[in-house]
Amino acid sequence: MRDALEGVVQSLPTRHFDPGEVMMREGERAEWFAYLASGTADVSRPTTTGAVRIGVAQAGSLVGELALVTGRPRSATVTATTDVVAFVGSATDFHRVLADQRVAEGLARLVAGRLAALAEPVSVPLADGLTILLRPGLSTDGPFLAAGLAAMSRESLQRRFFSGGMPPESVIRYLLDVDYVDHFAWVAIDAADPQLVPIGSARFIRSLTDHREADISFGLVDDWQGRGVGTLLIEALGIAAAASGIDRFTADVLRDNTAMRRLLARPTTRWVGTEPGVVHAQAEVSDFGSRVDPDIREALTRVAATIIWNSASVLL
């Protein structure tokens, strides 16, 4: 995307920012965006204990576009840390930039990723009195994913990947390649864990041949199995899929994986044997999402829809 974006913004005027100068401020109305030609800037958000840096913008970075897409006040403050030269454009210029399909596709993924990173985790109490947090999966979750897989038994890995060993690096990269429209993931976290290490995740990946269908999968560390987390993850997945315009879930499940088969057992579920020891399930998305508290369902819907719809709007 960078080459295409640079070609489009070259006609925009440039502006210089001195070190320490605030380029954009959290909470202000967004009327312009910037593409850094040179220099670096800190991206921060205010907290009760002071500003916290959430990222660094450098040459080739786009800043300020998120508020133009969502129509909301700016969600972060951008401060130059060196001399910065940036191409700057208005909201009208931004929509002209989006006319380039390559740029629009790259920005849609960028917007979705930033919204996912900014999303407030949804707190969900479990029946045993513990509380977990649900948040969207992030492309930066690699270390967490590796730790979670390492905490799974060979049996759990077998049920998840049809192999008792750790999946290859290519599979891990694939699992991290979320765009939130065609590939959406939820991550579950023990609310009492100060390190916020995920204990499980669930995802859907849209079919390449049928836009209304998606394959689903999920994994959960052994210590958290049997506590209702799997049910919550798959219900949350149904909520996100509905927001993304998906009608049907499919999944290939080991025939003896009774836990997964129970999770997928819904009024519309159909099972078909595909190969020895494996069954293929198909179920309507409308069967998922209603088994959670209405307030939690509303919160999950708000998180998923904000990411999915704003990302999709870039491409319209």
DRENDO-1510 file (C-alpha; in Angstrom, 1 decimal, always signed):
<recs>
REC; n; res; u; v; w
REC; 1; MET; +0.0; +0.0; +0.0 .
REC; 2; ARG; +2.8; +2.4; +0.8 .
REC; 3; ASP; +4.0; +2.9; -2.8 .
REC; 4; ALA; +0.4; +3.4; -4.0 .
REC; 5; LEU; -0.3; +5.9; -1.2 .
REC; 6; GLU; +2.8; +7.9; -1.8 .
REC; 7; GLY; +1.9; +8.2; -5.4 .
REC; 8; VAL; -1.5; +9.6; -4.5 .
REC; 9; VAL; -0.4; +12.1; -1.7 .
REC; 10; GLN; +2.5; +13.6; -3.7 .
REC; 11; SER; +0.1; +16.4; -5.0 .
REC; 12; LEU; -0.9; +17.4; -1.4 .
REC; 13; PRO; +0.8; +20.4; +0.3 .
REC; 14; THR; +3.5; +19.7; +2.9 .
REC; 15; ARG; +3.7; +21.0; +6.4 .
REC; 16; HIS; +6.6; +21.2; +8.9 .
REC; 17; PHE; +6.3; +20.3; +12.6 .
REC; 18; ASP; +9.0; +21.1; +15.1 .
REC; 19; PRO; +10.1; +18.6; +17.8 .
REC; 20; GLY; +7.6; +18.6; +20.7 .
REC; 21; GLU; +4.9; +20.2; +18.5 .
REC; 22; VAL; +1.4; +18.6; +18.8 .
REC; 23; MET; +0.3; +17.6; +15.4 .
REC; 24; MET; -3.1; +16.3; +16.4 .
REC; 25; ARG; -4.8; +16.3; +19.8 .
REC; 26; GLU; -7.1; +13.6; +21.3 .
REC; 27; GLY; -10.7; +14.8; +21.5 .
REC; 28; GLU; -10.5; +17.5; +18.8 .
REC; 29; ARG; -12.6; +17.5; +15.7 .
REC; 30; ALA; -10.9; +15.9; +12.7 .
REC; 31; GLU; -10.6; +18.0; +9.6 .
REC; 32; TRP; -7.4; +16.7; +8.1 .
REC; 33; PHE; -5.0; +13.8; +7.9 .
REC; 34; ALA; -1.2; +13.6; +7.4 .
REC; 35; TYR; +1.2; +11.3; +5.7 .
REC; 36; LEU; +4.7; +11.5; +7.1 .
REC; 37; ALA; +7.4; +12.1; +4.5 .
REC; 38; SER; +10.2; +12.3; +7.1 .
REC; 39; GLY; +10.7; +12.4; +10.9 .
REC; 40; THR; +9.0; +10.6; +13.8 .
REC; 41; ALA; +6.1; +11.3; +16.1 .
REC; 42; ASP; +4.7; +9.7; +19.2 .
REC; 43; VAL; +1.1; +8.6; +19.3 .
REC; 44; SER; -0.4; +8.7; +22.8 .
REC; 45; ARG; -3.6; +8.5; +24.8 .
REC; 46; PRO; -4.3; +10.3; +28.1 .
REC; 47; THR; -4.9; +8.2; +31.3 .
REC; 48; THR; -5.5; +9.0; +34.9 .
REC; 49; THR; -1.8; +8.6; +35.5 .
REC; 50; GLY; -0.6; +10.6; +32.5 .
REC; 51; ALA; -0.2; +10.1; +28.7 .
REC; 52; VAL; +0.7; +6.6; +27.6 .
REC; 53; ARG; +2.4; +6.1; +24.3 .
REC; 54; ILE; +0.5; +3.6; +22.1 .
REC; 55; GLY; +2.6; +3.9; +18.9 .
REC; 56; VAL; +5.2; +5.6; +16.9 .
REC; 57; ALA; +4.6; +7.2; +13.5 .
REC; 58; GLN; +7.5; +7.5; +11.1 .
REC; 59; ALA; +8.2; +8.1; +7.4 .
REC; 60; GLY; +5.5; +6.3; +5.5 .
REC; 61; SER; +2.9; +6.4; +8.4 .
REC; 62; LEU; -0.6; +7.8; +7.9 .
REC; 63; VAL; -2.1; +9.6; +10.9 .
REC; 64; GLY; -5.4; +11.2; +11.5 .
REC; 65; GLU; -7.4; +9.1; +9.0 .
REC; 66; LEU; -9.3; +7.1; +11.7 .
REC; 67; ALA; -11.4; +10.0; +12.8 .
REC; 68; LEU; -12.2; +10.9; +9.2 .
REC; 69; VAL; -13.5; +7.4; +8.7 .
REC; 70; THR; -15.6; +7.2; +11.9 .
REC; 71; GLY; -16.7; +10.8; +12.1 .
REC; 72; ARG; -15.7; +10.8; +15.8 .
REC; 73; PRO; -13.3; +13.1; +17.6 .
REC; 74; ARG; -9.6; +12.1; +17.4 .
REC; 75; SER; -8.8; +9.1; +19.6 .
REC; 76; ALA; -5.1; +9.9; +20.2 .
REC; 77; THR; -2.6; +12.7; +20.4 .
REC; 78; VAL; +0.2; +12.8; +17.8 .
REC; 79; THR; +3.4; +14.7; +18.9 .
REC; 80; ALA; +6.4; +15.3; +16.7 .
REC; 81; THR; +9.6; +13.9; +18.4 .
REC; 82; THR; +11.9; +15.1; +15.6 .
REC; 83; ASP; +11.5; +17.5; +12.8 .
REC; 84; VAL; +8.6; +16.2; +10.8 .
REC; 85; VAL; +7.6; +16.9; +7.2 .
REC; 86; ALA; +4.2; +15.6; +6.2 .
REC; 87; PHE; +1.8; +15.7; +3.3 .
REC; 88; VAL; -1.5; +17.1; +4.7 .
REC; 89; GLY; -4.9; +16.8; +3.2 .
REC; 90; SER; -8.5; +17.6; +4.0 .
REC; 91; ALA; -11.4; +15.2; +4.3 .
REC; 92; THR; -12.1; +15.8; +0.6 .
REC; 93; ASP; -8.5; +14.9; -0.2 .
REC; 94; PHE; -8.9; +11.8; +1.9 .
REC; 95; HIS; -11.9; +10.6; -0.1 .
REC; 96; ARG; -9.9; +11.3; -3.3 .
REC; 97; VAL; -7.1; +9.2; -2.0 .
REC; 98; LEU; -9.6; +6.3; -1.4 .
REC; 99; ALA; -10.4; +6.3; -5.1 .
REC; 100; ASP; -7.3; +4.3; -5.6 .
REC; 101; GLN; -8.5; +0.7; -5.0 .
REC; 102; ARG; -5.0; -0.5; -3.8 .
REC; 103; VAL; -4.9; +2.3; -1.3 .
REC; 104; ALA; -8.5; +1.8; -0.2 .
REC; 105; GLU; -7.9; -1.9; +0.5 .
REC; 106; GLY; -4.8; -1.2; +2.5 .
REC; 107; LEU; -6.5; +1.5; +4.5 .
REC; 108; ALA; -9.5; -0.7; +5.2 .
REC; 109; ARG; -7.1; -3.1; +6.9 .
REC; 110; LEU; -5.3; -0.3; +8.7 .
REC; 111; VAL; -8.5; +1.2; +10.0 .
REC; 112; ALA; -9.8; -2.1; +11.2 .
REC; 113; GLY; -6.6; -2.9; +13.0 .
REC; 114; ARG; -6.5; +0.4; +14.8 .
REC; 115; LEU; -10.1; +0.2; +15.8 .
REC; 116; ALA; -9.5; -3.3; +17.2 .
REC; 117; ALA; -6.5; -2.2; +19.2 .
REC; 118; LEU; -8.5; +0.7; +20.6 .
REC; 119; ALA; -11.6; -1.5; +21.5 .
REC; 120; GLU; -12.5; -1.7; +25.2 .
REC; 121; PRO; -12.5; -5.4; +26.3 .
REC; 122; VAL; -15.9; -6.7; +27.2 .
REC; 123; SER; -16.1; -8.1; +30.7 .
REC; 124; VAL; -18.0; -11.4; +31.1 .
REC; 125; PRO; -18.7; -13.2; +34.4 .
REC; 126; LEU; -18.6; -17.0; +34.3 .
REC; 127; ALA; -20.8; -19.3; +36.3 .
REC; 128; ASP; -18.0; -20.3; +38.6 .
REC; 129; GLY; -17.6; -16.6; +39.7 .
REC; 130; LEU; -14.5; -15.9; +37.7 .
REC; 131; THR; -14.5; -13.1; +35.1 .
REC; 132; ILE; -13.0; -13.1; +31.6 .
REC; 133; LEU; -12.4; -10.3; +29.1 .
REC; 134; LEU; -13.2; -10.6; +25.4 .
REC; 135; ARG; -11.3; -8.4; +22.9 .
REC; 136; PRO; -10.7; -8.6; +19.1 .
REC; 137; GLY; -7.6; -10.6; +18.1 .
REC; 138; LEU; -4.7; -8.5; +16.9 .
REC; 139; SER; -2.0; -9.0; +14.3 .
REC; 140; THR; +0.5; -8.3; +17.2 .
REC; 141; ASP; -0.7; -11.3; +19.2 .
REC; 142; GLY; +2.1; -13.6; +18.0 .
REC; 143; PRO; +3.8; -13.9; +21.4 .
REC; 144; PHE; +0.5; -14.5; +23.2 .
REC; 145; LEU; -0.6; -17.1; +20.6 .
REC; 146; ALA; +2.7; -19.0; +21.0 .
REC; 147; ALA; +2.3; -19.0; +24.8 .
REC; 148; GLY; -1.3; -20.2; +24.5 .
REC; 149; LEU; -0.3; -23.0; +22.1 .
REC; 150; ALA; +2.5; -24.0; +24.4 .
REC; 151; ALA; +0.0; -24.3; +27.3 .
REC; 152; MET; -2.2; -26.7; +25.4 .
REC; 153; SER; -1.9; -30.5; +25.8 .
REC; 154; ARG; -1.1; -32.8; +22.8 .
REC; 155; GLU; -4.7; -33.9; +22.9 .
REC; 156; SER; -6.0; -30.3; +22.7 .
REC; 157; LEU; -3.6; -29.5; +19.8 .
REC; 158; GLN; -4.7; -32.7; +18.1 .
REC; 159; ARG; -8.3; -31.6; +18.3 .
REC; 160; ARG; -7.5; -28.1; +17.1 .
REC; 161; PHE; -5.0; -28.7; +14.3 .
REC; 162; PHE; -5.5; -32.5; +13.7 .
REC; 163; SER; -1.9; -32.9; +14.8 .
REC; 164; GLY; -0.5; -33.4; +18.3 .
REC; 165; GLY; +2.5; -31.1; +17.7 .
REC; 166; MET; +2.9; -27.3; +17.5 .
REC; 167; PRO; +1.6; -25.9; +14.2 .
REC; 168; PRO; +4.3; -24.6; +11.7 .
REC; 169; GLU; +5.2; -20.9; +11.6 .
REC; 170; SER; +3.2; -20.5; +8.4 .
REC; 171; VAL; +0.0; -21.5; +10.2 .
REC; 172; ILE; +0.7; -19.1; +13.1 .
REC; 173; ARG; +1.2; -16.2; +10.5 .
REC; 174; TYR; -2.1; -17.2; +8.9 .
REC; 175; LEU; -3.9; -17.1; +12.3 .
REC; 176; LEU; -2.5; -13.6; +12.9 .
REC; 177; ASP; -3.5; -12.3; +9.5 .
REC; 178; VAL; -6.9; -10.8; +10.7 .
REC; 179; ASP; -8.7; -8.2; +8.6 .
REC; 180; TYR; -11.9; -8.3; +10.7 .
REC; 181; VAL; -14.2; -8.5; +7.6 .
REC; 182; ASP; -13.2; -11.8; +6.1 .
REC; 183; HIS; -11.1; -13.0; +9.1 .
REC; 184; PHE; -12.3; -12.1; +12.6 .
REC; 185; ALA; -11.0; -13.4; +15.9 .
REC; 186; TRP; -12.0; -13.0; +19.5 .
REC; 187; VAL; -9.5; -13.5; +22.3 .
REC; 188; ALA; -10.4; -14.5; +25.8 .
REC; 189; ILE; -8.3; -13.3; +28.8 .
REC; 190; ASP; -8.5; -14.0; +32.5 .
REC; 191; ALA; -9.5; -10.7; +34.0 .
REC; 192; ALA; -7.4; -11.4; +37.1 .
REC; 193; ASP; -4.2; -11.9; +35.1 .
REC; 194; PRO; -2.1; -8.7; +35.3 .
REC; 195; GLN; -0.2; -9.8; +32.2 .
REC; 196; LEU; -3.4; -10.1; +30.2 .
REC; 197; VAL; -2.2; -13.3; +28.5 .
REC; 198; PRO; -5.0; -14.9; +26.4 .
REC; 199; ILE; -6.4; -18.2; +27.5 .
REC; 200; GLY; -8.3; -18.9; +24.3 .
REC; 201; SER; -9.5; -17.6; +20.9 .
REC; 202; ALA; -12.1; -18.2; +18.3 .
REC; 203; ARG; -12.2; -17.1; +14.7 .
REC; 204; PHE; -14.1; -17.2; +11.4 .
REC; 205; ILE; -12.5; -17.1; +8.0 .
REC; 206; ARG; -14.9; -16.3; +5.1 .
REC; 207; SER; -15.1; -18.8; +2.2 .
REC; 208; LEU; -13.4; -17.8; -1.0 .
REC; 209; THR; -16.1; -19.4; -3.0 .
REC; 210; ASP; -19.2; -18.5; -1.0 .
REC; 211; HIS; -19.2; -15.0; +0.5 .
REC; 212; ARG; -22.0; -15.8; +2.9 .
REC; 213; GLU; -20.2; -18.8; +4.5 .
REC; 214; ALA; -17.3; -19.0; +6.9 .
REC; 215; ASP; -15.2; -21.7; +8.5 .
REC; 216; ILE; -14.8; -21.5; +12.3 .
REC; 217; SER; -12.2; -22.8; +14.7 .
REC; 218; PHE; -11.2; -22.1; +18.3 .
REC; 219; GLY; -8.7; -23.1; +20.9 .
REC; 220; LEU; -8.6; -23.0; +24.7 .
REC; 221; VAL; -5.9; -23.8; +27.1 .
REC; 222; ASP; -6.6; -27.0; +29.1 .
REC; 223; ASP; -7.0; -25.4; +32.5 .
REC; 224; TRP; -9.9; -23.3; +31.2 .
REC; 225; GLN; -11.9; -26.0; +29.5 .
REC; 226; GLY; -15.3; -27.0; +30.9 .
REC; 227; ARG; -16.0; -23.5; +32.4 .
REC; 228; GLY; -18.2; -22.1; +29.6 .
REC; 229; VAL; -15.5; -20.1; +27.9 .
REC; 230; GLY; -15.8; -22.1; +24.7 .
REC; 231; THR; -19.6; -21.4; +24.6 .
REC; 232; LEU; -19.0; -17.7; +25.1 .
REC; 233; LEU; -16.4; -17.6; +22.4 .
REC; 234; ILE; -18.6; -19.3; +19.8 .
REC; 235; GLU; -21.5; -17.1; +20.7 .
REC; 236; ALA; -19.4; -14.0; +20.3 .
REC; 237; LEU; -18.2; -15.4; +17.0 .
REC; 238; GLY; -21.8; -15.6; +15.8 .
REC; 239; ILE; -22.3; -11.9; +16.8 .
REC; 240; ALA; -19.3; -10.8; +14.8 .
REC; 241; ALA; -20.2; -13.0; +11.8 .
REC; 242; ALA; -23.7; -11.5; +11.6 .
REC; 243; ALA; -22.2; -8.0; +11.6 .
REC; 244; SER; -20.0; -9.1; +8.7 .
REC; 245; GLY; -22.9; -10.5; +6.6 .
REC; 246; ILE; -22.1; -14.1; +7.1 .
REC; 247; ASP; -25.1; -16.6; +7.1 .
REC; 248; ARG; -23.5; -20.0; +7.7 .
REC; 249; PHE; -20.7; -21.5; +9.8 .
REC; 250; THR; -18.8; -24.6; +8.7 .
REC; 251; ALA; -16.3; -26.6; +10.6 .
REC; 252; ASP; -14.3; -29.9; +10.2 .
REC; 253; VAL; -14.3; -31.7; +13.6 .
REC; 254; LEU; -12.6; -34.9; +14.7 .
REC; 255; ARG; -15.4; -37.4; +15.2 .
REC; 256; ASP; -14.4; -38.1; +18.8 .
REC; 257; ASN; -14.2; -34.4; +19.7 .
REC; 258; THR; -17.4; -34.4; +21.8 .
REC; 259; ALA; -16.8; -31.0; +23.3 .
REC; 260; MET; -16.6; -29.2; +19.9 .
REC; 261; ARG; -19.6; -31.2; +18.6 .
REC; 262; ARG; -21.7; -30.1; +21.6 .
REC; 263; LEU; -20.7; -26.5; +21.0 .
REC; 264; LEU; -21.8; -26.8; +17.4 .
REC; 265; ALA; -25.0; -28.7; +18.1 .
REC; 266; ARG; -27.8; -26.2; +17.2 .
REC; 267; PRO; -31.2; -26.6; +15.6 .
REC; 268; THR; -29.9; -26.1; +12.1 .
REC; 269; THR; -26.6; -28.1; +12.4 .
REC; 270; ARG; -26.1; -30.7; +9.8 .
REC; 271; TRP; -23.3; -33.3; +10.0 .
REC; 272; VAL; -21.6; -35.0; +7.1 .
REC; 273; GLY; -18.8; -37.6; +7.2 .
REC; 274; THR; -16.0; -36.4; +5.0 .
REC; 275; GLU; -13.1; -38.7; +5.7 .
REC; 276; PRO; -12.3; -41.4; +8.3 .
REC; 277; GLY; -12.5; -39.9; +11.8 .
REC; 278; VAL; -13.7; -36.5; +10.6 .
REC; 279; VAL; -17.1; -34.9; +10.3 .
REC; 280; HIS; -18.1; -31.7; +8.6 .
REC; 281; ALA; -20.6; -29.4; +10.3 .
REC; 282; GLN; -22.7; -26.7; +8.8 .
REC; 283; ALA; -25.0; -24.4; +10.9 .
REC; 284; GLU; -26.8; -21.1; +10.5 .
REC; 285; VAL; -25.2; -18.1; +12.1 .
REC; 286; SER; -28.6; -17.1; +13.4 .
REC; 287; ASP; -28.3; -20.0; +15.9 .
REC; 288; PHE; -25.3; -18.3; +17.6 .
REC; 289; GLY; -25.2; -15.2; +19.8 .
REC; 290; SER; -28.4; -15.5; +21.8 .
REC; 291; ARG; -27.1; -17.5; +24.7 .
REC; 292; VAL; -25.3; -14.6; +26.3 .
REC; 293; ASP; -26.7; -11.9; +28.6 .
REC; 294; PRO; -28.4; -9.2; +26.5 .
REC; 295; ASP; -26.1; -6.4; +27.8 .
REC; 296; ILE; -23.0; -8.5; +27.0 .
REC; 297; ARG; -24.4; -9.3; +23.6 .
REC; 298; GLU; -25.0; -5.6; +23.0 .
REC; 299; ALA; -21.4; -4.7; +24.0 .
REC; 300; LEU; -19.9; -7.4; +21.8 .
REC; 301; THR; -22.1; -6.3; +18.9 .
REC; 302; ARG; -20.9; -2.7; +19.4 .
REC; 303; VAL; -17.2; -3.7; +19.3 .
REC; 304; ALA; -17.5; -6.0; +16.3 .
REC; 305; ALA; -19.8; -3.7; +14.3 .
REC; 306; THR; -17.6; -0.6; +14.9 .
REC; 307; ILE; -14.6; -2.4; +13.5 .
REC; 308; ILE; -16.3; -4.2; +10.6 .
REC; 309; TRP; -18.6; -1.5; +9.4 .
REC; 310; ASN; -16.0; +1.3; +9.5 .
REC; 311; SER; -13.5; -0.9; +7.7 .
REC; 312; ALA; -16.0; -1.8; +5.1 .
REC; 313; SER; -17.0; +1.9; +4.6 .
REC; 314; VAL; -13.5; +2.7; +3.4 .
REC; 315; LEU; -14.1; +0.4; +0.4 .
REC; 316; LEU; -17.5; +1.8; -0.5 .
</recs>
